[in-house]
C-alpha cells in the first residue's frame, strides 16, 4: 500500500471524521473481494491489515480434520501438527496465503475502496451541510439554463430551479446572483440534489426575517403569507406589545424595508396587513387597500360576506379576482364580496 493511500486514510479519519475502524473494515473487504476474484485456492479467507504501515496478509482458515475431502477448506491433523503439536480435530487452522503478486492487485483494490469512501464522505458532508439549509434562503450564482432547469451554484455544489418554481416575470441569465429558497434536499448516489424555488411563500417570509430586525428577534411575528409569485403577495403580521407598530416595522422608514424585498422579487407588489384574532377585523384588513363597510361572519361555513362601497367593489375584488383570492388565502376564510347597493337590494343591510 503506497504512501498516497496512507495519506488518504489519514485525511478521511482526521478531516472527514470517519472512524479508523470503519476504514479498516472497508479496505479489508475490498482486499478480500480482490483476492476471491483473482485466486481460488482457498475458500475461507480473511484479510489482516496493518493500517499504520500499509501492510496486509491474506489468511486462510481451514478446519482440522482426520481425512481431507476439500483441500480449500480443510487440513489433516498430521499436517497441522507439524506447525503446532497442540492442534486437535475440529480446531481452526490459520495459514498465511498471501500471493507473491497480490501487492499490485491488493493496492489497486484498496485505493479504489478508499477513494470511494472519500467520495461518499464528501457527499455525506455536503448533504449534512445543505439539509440544515432546507427551508432557508441562500444566495447563489446562475451557472447555466437548459430545457428543464436553471442551474445555480451554491458554494461547492449546484442547485436546480425547475420551471414550476420560477417567477413568470423573471429572466434567468448566467453569472447573475440570485436569492433562492431551499425547498428540498435529497441524497442520491451522485451526491445531494438540491431543489430551490423563487415562488414559494416561505421565500417572502424569510426575506422579511432578514430585512426586518423586529421579525428576526421575535418582536413582530409573521402570522400568514399568501403569494402569487411575480405579481402580488399579502403578509399578515402581529406584535404582542401594543406599543410596537407591526406593519410600520415591516414597511420601514420611507418604505425602505419592503422596497428592498420588492426589488429582490422583481417588482412583486406586497400588501402588509395587521393580523387580528377577530375574523371580522382580519378579513377587513386583508382586503386592503379597499375600504370595507361591514363583514358578516358565518363560523359554521368558515365563510364571510364582505360589504364594500360601490366605488370600491372592483378594488376589493382586484384584477381577475386577485385581491379577494389572496385575502382568502391569507385569512383562511371564504370571502364573498358585495357592493352596498347589491347588499341593500338583497336585504343584507338596511
C-alpha positions as CSV (number, residue, x, y, z in Angstrom):
1,X,0.0,0.0,0.0
2,X,1.6,3.2,-1.1
3,X,2.1,6.5,0.9
4,X,-0.6,8.2,-1.2
5,X,-3.2,5.8,0.1
6,X,-2.0,6.1,3.7
7,X,-2.3,9.8,3.4
8,X,-5.8,9.5,2.1
9,X,-6.7,7.2,5.0
10,X,-5.3,9.7,7.5
11,X,-7.2,12.5,5.7
12,X,-10.5,10.6,5.9
13,X,-10.0,9.9,9.6
14,X,-9.0,13.4,10.7
15,X,-10.8,15.7,8.2
16,X,-13.9,13.7,7.5
17,X,-14.4,12.1,10.9
18,X,-14.6,8.6,9.5
19,X,-13.6,6.2,12.3
20,X,-10.4,4.3,11.6
21,X,-12.2,1.0,12.3
22,X,-14.6,1.7,9.5
23,X,-11.8,2.5,7.1
24,X,-10.0,-0.8,8.1
25,X,-13.2,-2.8,7.5
26,X,-13.7,-1.1,4.2
27,X,-10.2,-1.8,2.9
28,X,-10.2,-5.4,4.3
29,X,-13.5,-6.1,2.5
30,X,-12.0,-4.7,-0.7
31,X,-8.9,-6.8,-0.4
32,X,-10.9,-9.9,0.3
33,X,-13.1,-9.3,-2.8
34,X,-10.0,-8.7,-4.9
35,X,-8.4,-12.0,-3.6
36,X,-11.5,-14.1,-4.2
37,X,-11.8,-12.6,-7.7
38,X,-8.3,-13.5,-8.7
39,X,-7.4,-16.5,-6.6
40,X,-9.4,-19.7,-5.9
41,X,-7.0,-21.9,-4.0
42,X,-8.6,-21.1,-0.6
43,X,-12.3,-20.9,0.3
44,X,-12.4,-19.2,3.7
45,X,-10.1,-16.2,3.8
46,X,-9.8,-13.0,5.8
47,X,-7.5,-10.1,5.4
48,X,-5.3,-8.9,8.2
49,X,-4.5,-5.2,7.6
50,X,-1.9,-3.1,9.4
51,X,-3.1,0.4,8.6
52,X,-0.1,2.0,10.3
53,X,2.4,0.8,7.8
54,X,0.1,-0.3,5.0
55,X,1.0,-4.0,5.1
56,X,-1.6,-6.8,4.8
57,X,-1.8,-10.5,4.8
58,X,-4.3,-12.9,3.4
59,X,-5.2,-15.6,6.0
60,X,-6.8,-18.8,5.0
61,X,-8.8,-20.5,7.7
62,X,-9.3,-24.3,7.5
63,X,-10.8,-26.9,9.7
64,X,-8.5,-29.6,11.2
65,X,-9.9,-33.0,10.1
66,X,-8.8,-36.6,10.2
67,X,-9.4,-37.1,6.5
68,X,-9.4,-34.2,4.0
69,X,-12.3,-34.0,1.5
70,X,-12.0,-30.4,0.4
71,X,-8.4,-29.0,0.3
72,X,-9.6,-25.4,0.0
73,X,-11.3,-25.6,3.4
74,X,-9.7,-28.5,5.4
75,X,-6.3,-29.7,6.5
76,X,-5.4,-33.1,8.0
77,X,-4.4,-33.4,11.6
78,X,-0.8,-34.6,10.9
79,X,0.0,-31.7,8.7
80,X,-1.4,-29.2,11.2
81,X,0.6,-30.7,14.0
82,X,3.8,-30.1,12.0
83,X,3.1,-26.4,12.7
84,X,1.8,-26.8,16.2
85,X,1.5,-30.1,18.0
86,X,-1.4,-28.8,20.1
87,X,-3.9,-29.0,17.2
88,X,-6.9,-31.3,17.7
89,X,-9.7,-32.4,15.3
90,X,-12.2,-29.6,14.8
91,X,-9.7,-26.7,15.6
92,X,-9.5,-23.8,13.2
93,X,-6.2,-23.6,11.3
94,X,-4.9,-20.3,10.1
95,X,-2.3,-20.0,7.3
96,X,-0.8,-17.0,5.6
97,X,-1.6,-17.5,1.9
98,X,-0.7,-14.0,0.6
99,X,0.2,-14.4,-3.1
100,X,3.5,-13.0,-4.1
101,X,1.9,-10.9,-6.8
102,X,-1.0,-9.8,-4.7
103,X,0.6,-6.5,-3.8
104,X,-0.3,-4.9,-7.1
105,X,-3.9,-6.3,-7.2
106,X,-4.4,-5.5,-3.5
107,X,-3.1,-2.0,-3.7
108,X,-5.4,-1.2,-6.6
109,X,-8.4,-2.6,-4.7
110,X,-7.5,-0.8,-1.5
111,X,-7.1,2.5,-3.4
112,X,-10.4,2.2,-5.1
113,X,-12.1,1.4,-1.8
114,X,-10.6,4.4,-0.1
115,X,-11.3,6.7,-2.9
116,X,-14.9,5.5,-2.9
117,X,-15.1,6.1,0.8
118,X,-13.7,9.6,0.2
119,X,-16.4,10.3,-2.4
120,X,-19.1,9.0,0.0
121,X,-17.7,11.2,2.8
122,X,-17.8,14.3,0.6
123,X,-21.3,13.6,-0.5
124,X,-22.3,13.0,3.1
125,X,-20.8,16.2,4.3
126,X,-22.5,18.2,1.5
127,X,-25.8,16.6,2.3
128,X,-25.5,17.4,6.0
129,X,-24.5,20.9,5.2
130,X,-27.5,21.5,2.9
131,X,-30.1,19.6,4.9
132,X,-29.5,22.2,7.6
133,X,-30.2,24.9,4.9
134,X,-33.6,23.4,3.9
135,X,-36.4,26.0,4.4
136,X,-33.8,28.8,4.3
137,X,-32.8,31.4,1.8
138,X,-29.4,31.2,0.1
139,X,-27.6,33.4,-2.4
140,X,-26.3,31.7,-5.5
141,X,-24.8,32.3,-8.9
142,X,-26.7,31.3,-12.0
143,X,-24.5,28.8,-13.8
144,X,-26.5,27.8,-16.9
145,X,-30.0,27.4,-18.1
146,X,-31.3,24.3,-20.0
147,X,-34.6,23.0,-21.2
148,X,-35.5,21.7,-17.7
149,X,-33.7,23.6,-15.1
150,X,-31.9,26.8,-14.1
151,X,-28.6,25.5,-12.5
152,X,-27.5,27.6,-9.6
153,X,-24.1,27.4,-7.9
154,X,-24.5,27.3,-4.1
155,X,-20.9,27.1,-2.7
156,X,-19.4,23.7,-3.5
157,X,-22.5,22.2,-5.3
158,X,-25.3,23.1,-7.7
159,X,-29.0,23.5,-7.0
160,X,-31.8,23.2,-9.6
161,X,-34.6,25.6,-10.2
162,X,-37.4,23.9,-12.1
163,X,-39.8,25.8,-14.4
164,X,-42.7,25.4,-12.0
165,X,-40.6,27.2,-9.3
166,X,-39.6,30.2,-11.5
167,X,-41.3,33.6,-11.3
168,X,-43.1,34.3,-14.6
169,X,-41.8,37.8,-14.8
170,X,-38.1,36.9,-14.5
171,X,-35.4,36.1,-17.0
172,X,-32.5,34.0,-15.7
173,X,-29.1,34.9,-17.1
174,X,-25.8,33.1,-16.4
175,X,-23.4,34.8,-13.9
176,X,-26.2,36.7,-12.2
177,X,-26.5,36.5,-8.4
178,X,-29.9,35.4,-7.1
179,X,-31.6,34.6,-3.8
180,X,-33.4,31.3,-3.7
181,X,-35.5,29.3,-1.2
182,X,-34.1,25.8,-0.4
183,X,-37.2,23.8,-0.9
184,X,-35.9,20.2,-0.7
185,X,-32.6,18.3,-0.3
186,X,-32.4,14.7,-1.4
187,X,-29.4,12.3,-1.0
188,X,-28.6,10.5,-4.3
189,X,-25.9,8.1,-5.4
190,X,-24.3,11.1,-7.1
191,X,-24.5,13.3,-4.1
192,X,-27.1,15.7,-2.7
193,X,-29.7,17.0,-5.1
194,X,-30.9,20.5,-4.0
195,X,-34.2,21.8,-5.3
196,X,-34.8,25.6,-4.9
197,X,-37.7,27.9,-5.5
198,X,-38.4,31.5,-6.4
199,X,-42.2,31.1,-6.0
200,X,-42.5,29.5,-2.6
201,X,-44.4,31.7,0.0
202,X,-41.7,31.0,2.5
203,X,-39.2,32.9,0.3
204,X,-41.2,36.0,1.1
205,X,-41.3,35.1,4.8
206,X,-37.5,34.5,5.0
207,X,-36.8,37.8,3.2
208,X,-38.8,39.7,5.7
209,X,-37.0,37.9,8.5
210,X,-33.7,39.0,7.1
211,X,-34.7,42.5,6.3
212,X,-36.8,43.4,9.4
213,X,-34.9,43.1,12.8
214,X,-38.2,43.1,14.7
215,X,-39.2,39.9,12.9
216,X,-35.8,38.3,13.4
217,X,-35.8,39.0,17.2
218,X,-39.5,37.9,17.6
219,X,-40.9,41.4,18.5
220,X,-43.1,41.1,15.3
221,X,-44.4,37.8,14.2
222,X,-45.4,36.8,10.7
223,X,-48.8,35.1,11.0
224,X,-49.6,34.1,7.4
225,X,-48.5,34.6,3.9
226,X,-50.4,34.4,0.6
227,X,-48.5,34.8,-2.6
228,X,-49.0,34.8,-6.4
229,X,-45.3,34.9,-7.3
230,X,-44.2,37.7,-9.6
231,X,-47.5,39.6,-9.3
232,X,-48.7,40.2,-5.8
233,X,-48.5,39.0,-2.2
234,X,-50.1,39.6,1.1
235,X,-48.5,39.1,4.5
236,X,-50.1,39.4,7.9
237,X,-48.1,40.5,11.0
238,X,-48.7,40.9,14.7
239,X,-46.9,42.4,17.7
240,X,-47.9,41.3,21.2
241,X,-46.6,44.6,22.5
242,X,-49.3,47.2,21.7
243,X,-46.6,49.9,21.5
244,X,-45.0,48.2,18.5
245,X,-46.2,49.1,15.1
246,X,-46.0,45.7,13.4
247,X,-46.9,47.0,9.9
248,X,-44.7,50.0,10.2
249,X,-41.7,47.9,11.2
250,X,-42.1,45.8,8.0
251,X,-42.6,48.8,5.8
252,X,-39.5,50.7,7.3
253,X,-38.7,54.4,7.2
254,X,-40.0,55.8,3.9
255,X,-40.7,52.2,2.8
256,X,-37.1,51.2,2.5
257,X,-37.5,47.7,4.1
258,X,-40.4,46.5,2.0
259,X,-38.9,48.2,-1.1
260,X,-35.8,46.1,-0.8
261,X,-37.9,42.9,-0.8
262,X,-40.0,44.2,-3.7
263,X,-36.8,44.8,-5.7
264,X,-35.5,41.3,-4.8
265,X,-38.7,39.8,-6.1
266,X,-38.5,41.8,-9.4
267,X,-41.3,44.2,-8.6
268,X,-43.8,41.9,-7.0
269,X,-46.4,44.0,-5.1
270,X,-46.6,43.3,-1.4
271,X,-49.5,44.2,0.9
272,X,-48.6,44.1,4.6
273,X,-51.7,43.9,6.9
274,X,-52.3,43.6,10.6
275,X,-53.4,40.2,11.9
276,X,-56.3,40.1,14.3
277,X,-57.9,37.1,16.1
278,X,-61.3,38.6,15.3
279,X,-62.1,37.3,11.7
280,X,-64.2,40.4,11.0
281,X,-61.2,42.6,11.6
282,X,-58.7,40.3,10.0
283,X,-60.7,39.9,6.8
284,X,-61.3,43.6,6.6
285,X,-57.5,44.2,7.0
286,X,-56.7,41.5,4.4
287,X,-58.8,43.2,1.7
288,X,-56.5,46.3,1.8
289,X,-56.2,48.6,0.0
290,X,-60.0,48.6,-0.4
291,X,-62.4,50.1,2.1
292,X,-64.9,47.8,3.9
293,X,-68.3,48.8,5.3
294,X,-69.1,45.5,7.1
295,X,-68.1,41.9,7.4
296,X,-70.7,39.2,8.2
297,X,-69.1,36.0,9.6
298,X,-70.5,32.5,9.3
299,X,-68.5,30.4,11.7
300,X,-70.3,27.2,10.6
301,X,-69.1,27.5,7.0
302,X,-65.8,29.3,7.8
303,X,-67.1,32.0,5.4
304,X,-67.6,35.8,5.4
305,X,-69.7,38.2,3.4
306,X,-67.9,41.5,2.9
307,X,-69.8,44.6,2.1
308,X,-67.9,47.4,0.4
309,X,-68.8,50.8,-1.0
310,X,-70.0,50.7,-4.6
311,X,-66.9,52.5,-5.8
312,X,-64.6,50.1,-4.0
313,X,-66.0,46.8,-5.4
314,X,-63.6,46.4,-8.3
315,X,-60.7,47.3,-6.0
316,X,-61.8,44.8,-3.3
317,X,-62.1,42.0,-5.8
318,X,-58.9,43.0,-7.7
319,X,-57.8,42.3,-11.2
320,X,-59.1,38.8,-12.2
321,X,-60.2,38.4,-8.5
322,X,-56.6,38.5,-7.2
323,X,-57.2,40.7,-4.2
324,X,-60.1,38.7,-2.9
325,X,-58.3,35.4,-3.7
326,X,-55.1,36.4,-1.8
327,X,-57.2,37.7,1.1
328,X,-59.0,34.4,1.4
329,X,-55.7,32.5,1.4
330,X,-54.2,34.9,3.9
331,X,-57.1,34.6,6.4
332,X,-58.2,31.0,5.8
333,X,-61.8,32.3,5.4
334,X,-64.0,32.2,2.3
335,X,-64.8,35.7,1.2
336,X,-67.9,36.8,-0.7
337,X,-67.8,40.5,-1.7
338,X,-70.9,42.6,-2.3
339,X,-71.3,46.2,-3.0
340,X,-73.5,48.3,-0.7
341,X,-76.3,48.7,-3.3
342,X,-76.4,45.0,-4.1
343,X,-76.4,44.1,-0.4
344,X,-79.2,46.5,0.2
345,X,-81.3,45.0,-2.6
346,X,-80.8,41.6,-1.1
347,X,-81.7,42.8,2.3
348,X,-78.2,42.0,3.7
349,X,-78.1,45.5,5.1
350,X,-80.7,48.0,5.9
